């Protein structure tokens, strides 16, 4: 779990990893060495104050250089909210996230449909499963050109879609996407806020974290962070 | 040293909610005759005289603008 200056949801992400049964490892954006972690979560927030564009500065941090290299070698990476913006800026995922079409910050419990369980982060969901997790963003509108959108749909890389009304103007109601290999996932809503009955609207978000842990247990038999 | 100006605007096909908000405010100001506003960013760089066009293009294309959603122009 990499903290950038301006990250907000890093503590919740660490907690979600722990509740899922993993060993959370807090890393700093200035760390070039990822300490041998088995997977990386980029948390929500406002890295570098959202200066220039959301995620634009974070992309060039030392830790992200290692994440980019790792992602190309199959390292599981989940970017949530601002983390999703960082992944798009780093070109690990196509498209971009722009200001909500209605120009207001949105904060609510959001119903989603998991469209793909072919990623390491969603493999324990049922395809088409409906979940409820918090959504909170000001710049969460997912945009890409038509060819990219068609490619994402055609290759089953739309990971989650908004149900009910579209909360931020995202093209084709897209809430999350993956790279071609399914190890890198970006998601605008916040599964790390829906891991305990006491604090979340559900525990639906926990499966993102247990999915990747299960995958690592079954494939390597190692520990995960 | 030379001054270089880089202007960045959203691509025409990308919705610009900020521009729309400004357009709405112009109407409330009582100003007629403006049909569209696109908001962008304006960068002023002080650069060494020998800095190549290629380098300027690279810095605009990789950092100042996100070519997925934005176009940029460079004036030196």
Interface residues (C-beta under 8 A of the other chain):
Chain A: X52 X53 X56 X60 X88 X89 X94 X95 X96 X98 X99 X100 X101 X102 X103 X141 X143 X144 X145 X169
Chain B: X10 X13 X14 X15 X17 X18 X20 X21 X63 X64 X66 X68 X69
